[in-house]
Amino acid sequence: MMKIINMVVNGKPAELAVEEGESLTDTLRNRLGLTSVKKGCEVGECGACTVLIDGVAKNSCIYLSVWADGHSILTVEGLRTEDCELHPIQKAFVEEAAIQCGFCTPGLVLTGVELVNSGKKFNREELREQISGHLCRCTGYENILNALERVVGKNS
Amino acid sequence: MGVQKSVSRLDAVQKVTGTAKYVEDLILLDALHVKVVHSTIANGTVKGIDCSEALKMPGVVTVLTCFDVPEHLYATAGHPLSLDPNHADIKDKTILSARVRYYGDDIAAVVADTPLRAQLAAETIKVEYEELAPMLTPEVALGGDALHEACPDNELARMDFEISPEGNVSFERKRFSSDAVIAGRDDLKGEQYHVPPVNACHIENNCCFAYMEGRRMVVYSCNQVPHTLRRNVAEAIGMPLGDVRVIKPFMGGGFGNKQDTMYEPLVAFLSRKLGGRCVALVLTREETFVNTRTRHGMDLTTVTVADERGKITKKALRINSNGGAYAAHGHAVAAYAITNCFQTYIASELQLGESSTAYTNLPPAAAMRGYGIPQLAFAMESQMDDVALAHGWDPIEFRKWNMHRDGFCDPFDKFIVRSYGLESCIDKGRELSHWDDKRREYDEFNRSSKDIKKGIGMALFSYKTGVYPIQIENAACRIVMNEDGTAQIQVGATELGQGSDTVLCQIVSEFTTIPENRLTLVSAQDTDIAPYDNGAYASRQTYISGNAAKKTAMILRSKLLEKASLMTGVPADELTLKNEHATVESTGRELCSIADICSYFNFVNDLKTDTEHITAEATFTAKDICFSYGVSYIDLEVDVPLGKVKLKKVYSVHDSGTILNPQLAAGQLHGGIVMGLGYALGEQMLFDQKTGKPLNNNLLDYKLPTAMDVPEIETHFVETYEPSGPFGSKGLAEPPLIPQAPAIRNAILHATGVPIYKLPMNPQNLVHEFIRANLIKS
């Protein structure tokens, strides 16, 4: 059974017909071509599919698209600033070599954006907790933490 | 820029903006989707498959069963072709199989218009089995019913040897044994260690798709060795090599698990059967755990005897490796492990090795970061501490008395060590970690603290870069100049996250002076374009493919200078490249830019000059090999009643020769260390002992380290110069994982006095050991 939903995706209104049981991950990837939203487990364990829903980081793989009706979604495709610069979190990831295979990167960047938007500052232990919903097998999290500290760390 | 500089990853912006495309992102819109039907028994035979209901389901195009596939066997190992038939990879796989060899074996495949419809149809398929008892360990499998016709006793291979004091190896085939006594000799009673199978857990699940262009088959796959995959697919589906085109886009991690041929033959076979339509298969996480490859579970029995001066006199090791249902890499992993034991430390009188790999009813095991050495290191380095403790020696000194030294000649491959930073790594780590102070301080603390115990432990390793001379080690590179002096670099070397694209580009920049931002390394390997390379494994991309990039860049440089000479009349041997210009070496006078040279020779129209599109290409063949070295010191606390280890800090010091990109190299250490911590403390694949059913093939029940499990990490490089590596570099990607588990084990020994012989060292296992040692009253 298809349902019509209305979302704002990366700042642009989107009216879509989706299956009732369809995950937001599949809608964003397959109907809107937003392939930065990665699938690593599809049960909310790895965090690769993280998007911001009304500014809050969520695993889109366990979020039904019908629930997104009337909400605003941000993926990293929508993250560039008005003058097309990288977001400070993206810049920090590049400069701190917080990226290896890149598969967990979009999700982690969005969690970083959520932290920036919170206006708070975090120490390293708090940052470990904040990103513990994201699995990364390449970096040992070390440079990801370094990148986040640069932007939202206590001394940043 | 160039080498020995922290150049940013070439793909960093693509990855951080989500524009980097991985296999699943590239599946064609009109693709058909496959769901594989996996067996629900571990051992037996499929007697019948009822697909009638599935074929009536909406969207279903076809169902392929194990009775419909070609019978010929093919190999899946991601190894280069061996022209010696004795070293060829074992062919034991069909596209689907009626003979069920592990719980989850592939017995049918449903093709439908969407993944969901394929899955729903797959769930309706009824399978009738003739079931046999599962054989989950080598002990049980040896002597059981044959899993493969060509191997009646289920012992896939053995390698048994003795090394004479002069370093001569004599091979003699022994019989399988799991006794504590090695070779039936009472003086060789060993300790027994056990390590479980684990999974690579790259975050991108394995996936592939195939379609036909005319007579040709195009296969997209996240595979580390595209040229080998092309050969394996061609063989599996019976097509000429040139008709198969493999494309590897960005890859979400591999760690060796994406070295083998997985479902590419299935999707290619189905595509051809369906008239060339695009057929795609994306594994679920649950399937990636079970239906790809694992790190071998092993039983290791080892004894180390030392004289009163601390010199090892006798050393014996037996490895019984659980190969799982298909040969994949055969005995190569266990052979790598057993030989490394006698490369790292040397015994003066007796050195004896026995190793066996068995077919069992577990998922197939093959390559994973470290290729058998993490398993070996756990046993070998644990034993070094136990022997030192028994004699009252400092574990570091005991290692130094016995480890191999600069100039060491490897008894198996007969190469000579020419870059040796092991002792410096040990000393540096000792200093950084405050080892001597902490050993004393913690001994004092532990005397009065009952529940919380503190410890610091260490372990070291030596690890070969590349696999010469066992297999050919070669790689090719091509550089194509553009008329504005920029260039495209084509390689067969594969980027899977480790940073090889960036380092290869730095090497070309170093010789041509063209900065990295004017060079484009074609990151996606397309076997129609990319020159041959064995691919990513054995920490070989910088060492071997880097040499190919260096050789090619040097040819290109000569060519550019010759052309500059033709243009200017100045002899080529008086010229050099500087700041992208042909420059007179003696005066520093710039004659013309690389752009001028390329543009001139591309477009000159003077009725006499032959134009030339300037390119260079070369193949590098290794004729040498080397060891990387390193050491890990780990500071921790044990909460004895809870059996819980709290890591305080890891100090990791490595000799990987000259470091070509310090920032990316440090990243390799971080990732390897944390993967090693997971192996030590939490990771294991669990199977129901009665049925062989996997119990924790998901990321909730399989304990992968999160950011909260990781302690502070301090890394350091001791740089040496390896003559056979480009600019003196050696392998780096696999090694940092190796010493973590034994370093933690030895720190727990220091903290509690309890030696652990089994991984993982999770609370369940540790509490059991502490009860046995009377640290916890039961």
Interface residues (C-beta under 8 A of the other chain):
Chain A: R29 L34 T35 S36 V37 K38 K39 G40 C41 E42 V43 E45 C46 A48 T75 V76 E77 L79 R80 L86 Q90 F93 V94 E95 A97 I99 Q100 C101 G102 F103 C104 T105 P106 V109 L127 R128 E129 I131 S132 G133 H134 L135 C136 R137 C138 T139 G140 Y141 E142 N143 I144 L145
Chain B: S6 S8 R9 D11 A12 V13 Q14 K15 V16 T17 G18 T19 A20 K21 Y22 E24 D25 A200 C201 H202 I203 E204 N205 F250 M251 G252 G253 F255 V282 T284 R285 L496 G497 Q498 G499 Q663 L664 A666 G667 H670 G671 G672 I673 V674 M675 N698 L699 L700 L704 T706 A707 M708 V710 I713
